[in-house]
Amino acid sequence: MKRTERVGSIIHILTRNPNKAYSLQYFCDFFGAAKSSISEDIKTCNEALDIVGMGRLETETGAKGGVKFVPHISKEALLKLQEEFCEKLSDSSRMLGGNFLYTSDIFFDPQFVKRLATVFAVKFKDCQADYVATVETKGIPLATEVAYLLNLPLVIIRREAKISEGSTVSINYFSGSYDRIQRMSLSKRAIRQNSKVIVIDDFMRGGGSISGISEIVSEFNSSIVGIGVAISSIEPKKKKIDNYTSIIQLGDIDFENKKIETLPTFDII
Amino acid sequence: MKRTERVGSIIHILTRNPNKAYSLQYFCDFFGAAKSSISEDIKTCNEALDIVGMGRLETETGAKGGVKFVPHISKEALLKLQEEFCEKLSDSSRMLGGNFLYTSDIFFDPQFVKRLATVFAVKFKDCQADYVATVETKGIPLATEVAYLLNLPLVIIRREAKISEGSTVSINYFSGSYDRIQRMSLSKRAIRQNSKVIVIDDFMRGGGSISGISEIVSEFNSSIVGIGVAISSIEPKKKKIDNYTSIIQLGDIDFENKKIETLPTFDII
């Protein structure tokens, strides 16, 4: 086999399985090649990935060591993504009644969601998290992608306890957006005790729903180690939670003049 | 730039954007290389991808032409996936009351879901579909991945009409699994008229929920061109819909002896 093909194959295997470590031995066996050749190949893979600029290979030593693909987004690519996102969200045809904006087309566009997910995968890569959690429904594709990029299982908190979830833990919380008490439920099988959880959601206004997630997670003696929301609302300034990361911010929605104010969040990564 | 690195970069760009056509000119501009060199590179990329066996590059001519990565799964890899899936599902600790099995761990495992999604992406690649649709909640990660692999937008049908969906179309249908009337709703903005839709779900018993999706899709003068469910139940034999593809089948659940019967579906692709 030619070296070029081997390098191409290694790139495909590693980038398809982000944050999953493969031993050099794995590739030696796969290609029937010497360790020294594979080491050389990995270097070349990294040079190839640098050109595209969407991630790098990192080598870890030790028993669980090996080489893995770690997604990355450059500052320029992030700013471009934020500008595109702001432009999408500012489209006045999104305006619905009751201060709501239609955003399903954005959060159900798998390619766009993958780019947003990369931001959180970079932000939270060193959190040592065990799970990525979200509450149904609109943030699920985004959370799925973040979980995939971080090589973690996904946890979906339901609005209602379902028979197919087995026994569940439920809590009530106040949602400012809907101005009423809401309920969320999580299967007792979904999270091991003493885990670390990253929370991902599409939108945050006052933080009620994320503080609900925090409460339900603490029922599992587990804690939140990162919070990422795609869009945060500037108002109310005082949120029920601290230390969240949003990609862009939503300002005033002026229904009369059909203007939606948006701005990128700076210094995310 | 060395040729090996260029090949590695091209593989990364194409495989990260499945079923999206890139013109040769795109790569000529990106790398500052001649068309003849890029043509050679594409051939080498294909040889590299053949080694890994998870997809191939296809070249289309014409105005919308270009080269694209088309995911693939070999018959052997499919059978291995099915066996793994059957083994997971047969685990008796999944048994819940009321003839239900706990499957969230399977459907919320992004890596496993990506493998399942590849089966449907291969099956439905020539459907000329405009959307991939599912009804919340458990099939969303799978449907997201299928949509991603086919380069299509995702449509999520909700159980309840939400303010944030704007005006919606709603229908009632009878769910055999839950033995009651259920409701589903879809935003009027979600699907253009006269579209073709692939439906993806995690599980099908009698087909009530998918026939509900079919009904709601027809309200948009649109039609279903493919149905993929990860698990289909053998009973009832008579389903409310025909022409679906399942990856594995669920047979008898014997609560007393803690046995769950499963088998692969043959001749899927």
Interface residues (C-beta under 8 A of the other chain):
Chain A: M1 K2 R3 T4 E5 R6 V7 G8 S9 I11 H12 I13 T15 R16 N17 K20 T44 C45 E47 A48 L49 I51 V52 M54 L96 G97 G98 F100 L101 Y102 T103 S104 D105 F108 D109 P110 Q111 V113 K114 E136 T137 K138 I140 P141 T144 E145 A147 Y148 N151 L152 P153 L154 V155 I156 R158 I163 S164 E165 G166 Y178 S187 R189 A190
Chain B: M1 K2 R3 T4 E5 R6 V7 G8 S9 I11 H12 I13 T15 R16 N17 K20 F31 T44 C45 E47 A48 L49 I51 V52 M54 L96 G97 G98 F100 L101 Y102 T103 S104 D105 F108 D109 P110 Q111 V113 K114 E136 T137 K138 I140 P141 T144 E145 A147 Y148 N151 L152 P153 L154 V155 I156 R158 I163 S164 E165 G166 Y178 S187 R189 A190
